[in-house]
Amino acid sequence: MKYVLTFLTIVLLFSCDKKQANSKQEQDDVKPLLSIINEYSSIIKIDTAFSKNIEEWEELKTVGEFLSRFKKVSPNEILSNALELKDLVKSLTDSIHPQLFNTGSFNARVNILYNESLRLADMTTIPSINAEEVNYQTEKIIGAFSALNSKVNSILSKKRFEDAIEVDVKFIGLDSTKLDSVSKKSVKKELFER
């Protein structure tokens, strides 16, 4: 009986060492994948014609400049900058943005960007995160910021178009119930000026 217990103890010790060695080797294989530099898609920029309309909105510029550094980086670098990105996007959501951008669709894009940055910040606390998940989340953040910039471009181009129209609104026959807030403001402004 004594020999059987000794034999089982020795077998158990050797089997534990192999499991620990295998798990350590798997962790070492994951680490290099997080260090591989990846190239991400480019961010849709705000048209230069509209730069004067948003020149005082520092938070939007700061987030754009910060995300422009994510062009060619490794997942490790992204994870190390995730908390700072979350704070920058939080300041963007809390900032007072121009009145023209106080629409539901614009606020939804800002909230999506904030939620995606929160998810990336949460990934920093997950020990078993892999490079593929970090890359996917980074692409989602870049896509959300591009959608935000695209919305800025569309709102400002709509405003520029409405400002260029010089038609007397009394003769058009507009259904005022179907106009959005930007159009209603421009129609009221035009009627007030006359």
KACOR-V536831 format. One record per backbone hydrogen bond with DSSP energy under -0.5 kcal/mol. CO is the residue of the C=O (numbers start at 1). NH is the residue of the N-H. E is the energy in kcal/mol with one decimal. If there is no record, write none. Layout:
BEGIN
CO:NH:E / CO:NH:E
END
This chain:
BEGIN
1:5:-2.2 / 2:6:-1.8 / 3:7:-2.5 / 4:8:-2.5 / 5:9:-2.1 / 6:10:-2.2 / 7:11:-2.3 / 8:12:-2.4 / 9:13:-2.2 / 10:14:-2.2 / 11:15:-2.2 / 12:16:-1.9 / 13:17:-1.7 / 14:18:-1.5 / 15:19:-1.6 / 16:20:-2.0 / 17:21:-2.1 / 18:22:-2.4 / 19:23:-2.3 / 20:24:-2.0 / 21:25:-2.0 / 22:26:-2.1 / 23:27:-1.9 / 24:28:-1.9 / 25:29:-1.6 / 26:30:-1.4 / 27:31:-1.7 / 28:32:-1.0 / 29:33:-0.7 / 30:33:-0.5 / 30:34:-1.2 / 31:34:-0.6 / 31:35:-0.6 / 32:35:-0.9 / 32:36:-0.5 / 33:36:-0.7 / 34:76:-2.2 / 36:75:-0.6 / 38:40:-0.5 / 38:73:-1.5 / 47:50:-1.3 / 48:51:-1.2 / 50:53:-1.0 / 50:54:-0.8 / 51:54:-0.6 / 54:57:-1.6 / 56:58:-1.5 / 57:61:-1.4 / 58:62:-2.6 / 59:63:-2.2 / 60:64:-2.1 / 61:65:-2.7 / 62:66:-2.3 / 63:67:-2.6 / 64:68:-1.5 / 65:69:-0.6 / 66:69:-1.0 / 67:70:-1.7 / 68:71:-0.8 / 71:40:-2.5 / 73:38:-2.6 / 74:78:-2.0 / 75:79:-2.5 / 76:80:-2.0 / 77:81:-1.2 / 78:82:-0.6 / 79:82:-0.6 / 81:85:-2.2 / 82:86:-2.3 / 83:87:-1.9 / 84:88:-2.2 / 85:89:-2.6 / 86:90:-2.2 / 87:91:-2.0 / 88:92:-1.6 / 89:93:-2.3 / 90:94:-1.9 / 91:95:-1.0 / 95:97:-0.9 / 98:101:-2.1 / 99:102:-1.8 / 101:103:-1.9 / 103:107:-2.3 / 104:108:-2.1 / 105:109:-1.4 / 106:110:-1.9 / 107:111:-2.3 / 108:112:-2.2 / 109:113:-2.1 / 110:114:-2.1 / 111:115:-2.6 / 112:116:-2.4 / 113:117:-2.0 / 114:118:-2.1 / 115:119:-1.9 / 116:120:-1.9 / 117:121:-2.2 / 118:122:-2.1 / 119:123:-1.4 / 120:124:-0.6 / 121:124:-0.9 / 122:125:-1.4 / 123:126:-0.9 / 125:127:-0.7 / 126:129:-1.1 / 130:134:-1.6 / 131:135:-2.6 / 132:136:-2.2 / 133:137:-2.2 / 134:138:-2.2 / 135:139:-2.1 / 136:140:-1.8 / 137:141:-2.0 / 138:142:-2.4 / 139:143:-2.4 / 140:144:-2.2 / 141:145:-2.4 / 142:146:-2.2 / 143:147:-2.1 / 144:148:-1.7 / 145:149:-2.4 / 146:150:-2.4 / 147:151:-2.0 / 148:152:-2.0 / 149:153:-2.4 / 150:154:-2.3 / 151:155:-2.5 / 152:156:-2.4 / 153:157:-2.3 / 154:158:-2.0 / 155:159:-2.1 / 156:160:-2.3 / 157:161:-2.2 / 158:162:-2.5 / 159:163:-2.3 / 160:164:-1.3 / 161:165:-0.9 / 167:169:-0.5 / 168:171:-1.3 / 169:172:-0.6 / 169:173:-0.8 / 169:174:-0.5 / 174:176:-1.0 / 175:178:-1.9 / 176:179:-0.7 / 180:184:-2.5 / 181:185:-2.0 / 182:186:-2.0 / 183:187:-2.4 / 184:188:-2.6 / 185:189:-2.3 / 186:190:-2.1 / 187:191:-2.4 / 188:192:-2.4 / 189:193:-2.1 / 190:194:-1.1
END
